[in-house]
């Protein structure tokens, strides 16, 4: 049985394999997760947001997974650095400073981190920290810009940071559990899937 694709899709997308097309459309669908309705939001809303905003979840999960894949100090230095730098980005967003290309940076975070995992790339520690630090600024800025719309901005921020740390832990756990299996091929496959999602965000 063949899958019938919507006729409204451009020919370039209709020619993609179904799995790749699904991942790209899922990325486009989650773009709306950045919006915080006015007057909503508190500790629970901030905690839930990274889990329901798939772009944020994939990036944060990838940070933990990549750290576990590289091993050594980076198992903890990457997950600790990301939320710390994310807070700085959040402050810039709250201040209302206009920074172009944030959404592109978020999409690139998924693509680059997924590709790094897929390729089992192990740069020097300072380089890996610089990479995730840059992307943390993008994610932090996006949520800092949303905070004034929340009913309880401080509670929302705390919930978001706690959830970020938890997702990092999940990523590290998955990496440590699956890393030894089949010479790390499962982790690399996960990275490839994540990178495909990043492409979906970029073309959305």
N, C-alpha and C positions, 0 to 999 in steps of 0.2 A: 504494500500500500504506500503510495507516495504522498508526501506532504504538500498541500496546496498553499502557496505563499500569496499574500495580498498583492493584487495587481498594482497597488499604489507605490510599492517599493521600487526604488531605482534598479535598473538592470545590474549595476555593480554589486548591490546587496543581494539581489535574488540569486546570484551565482555563487554565493558563499555556502559552505557546508552548513547544515541545519544547526549543529551545536554552536559553531562560531556565530551564526546569525542570532541565535537565542541569547547568547551571552552579550552581544552588542546591544540588542534591544532591551535586555534587562538593565544594562548600564544606563541607557537613555531614560528608562522608566524611573530609575532611582534619583534622577536629578532633582525632582520635586521635593526630595527629603530634606533639602537645605532650608526650607521655609518653616519658620516657627510662627504659628498663628498669634496675632496680637492678643495679649492678656493671658496667654497660656504659658505653662512651663514652670517647673519647680525642680526639686531634687529628683523626683521620679522621672519627669520628662527629660531632664538632662541625662539621666542614666540610660534611658531607653533609646535616645536618639542615635548613638553610634551603632546600636544593634539593628535599627530600622533603616538607617541611612547606609546602604550597602557600599557606597563609595568610601565612607569613613571606616566601616568595618573591615573591608578588604585591605585597606592601607595599614590599619593598626594591626590586624592579624599578620600581615606580611612582615611587619617590623619584627614581631616576635619570632616568626618562622625563620626569617633570614638570620637573626641573631643565633638561634639554635643551630641552624645549618652551618654557620661559620665556626661556632664553638668558642671556647676560651672565655675571655672577659666579655666578649660581645653578647653572650647569652643574657647578661644583665645591663651592660652599658647602653645598648640600643633601646631597650624598653624603658629605661630610666630617663634617657635623654629626650626621647620623643615628647612625653607629656610636659616636661619642663620647658622645652622650647615652644611647645604649643601654647603654653600660657602667655609667652611673650607675644606670639602672633595674635592671641585673643585680645591682649591689651591694645595692640595697634588697631584691631578691628573695632573695639569699643570706642576708641578715641575718634573714630570716624574718618581716619586717613584713607584716602583713595589709593588703592594698590591694584594696578591692572593685572589681568592674567591669573587670578586666583583659581578660578574653575579649571583652567588649563593645567595649572600646577597640581591640583588635586587629581585630575585624570592621569597626569604623567606619573604621579606617585604610585598609582596602581600598576601602570605599565612598566615603569622602571624597576620597582621592587619585585614585581612578578617575574620580569625577565632576569633579574639578578638571581632569584631563587632557581629559575628554570636552567640557567647556565651554571649554577653553583659557583657564582662569582664571589671571590673572597679578597676584596681590596684591603689595604691597610686600615687599621681601626679608625684613624682620624678621617679617612676618606668616607668610610661607611657612616660615621657619625655626622659628617658634613652633609651627606646625601639625605639621611633621614631628618636631620635638623632643618634643612631647607623645606622639605615637604611638611614637616610639623608646623612651620610658620604658616604655610598655606591653609592647612586644616584649622589651625587655631584662629587665623584671621577670619575665615568663613564663619566660624561659630561666634567669635567676638562681635562681628557685625550683626548677628542675630540676637544677641543677648538683650539689647534694649527693648526688643519686642516681647520678651518673656515677662511674666508677672513677677517672678522672683529671680532676677538675674544671677545673684550670688549662689543661690541654691542650685540653679540650673548648671552653672559652671562647675560646681563641686561634683554634681552627679555625672557630668560629662567626663571630667578628668578621672574619676573613679572607674567609670566604665571603660575608658581608654586603657587604664592599667590592667583591668581584668581581661580585655581582649588581647593585650600583649601577652599576658600569662597563658591564655589559651593557645596563642600562636607558638609560644615557646614549648608548651606541653606537647602540642602536635608534632613540632619539629623534633623534639627529643624522643618521642615515641616512634615516629615513622622514619626518622633519619637513618637508623641502622638497617632498615629493611630494603632488600634488593638494591644495595649499594646507593641508597639515597634517591632512587628513581621515582618513588612515590612523591617525595617532597618536590622534586624537579617538575613532575607532572602537575602538581598543584600550582607551582609557580607559573607554568605555561597557561593554565586556565585563568589564573589571576591576571596575567598579562593580556589575554584576550579580552577580559572585562575592561581593562584599561583602554584598549583600542576602541571598545564600544563607547566609553565616555568621551573619548576624543572626537569621534565622528558624530556624536549625538547633536 
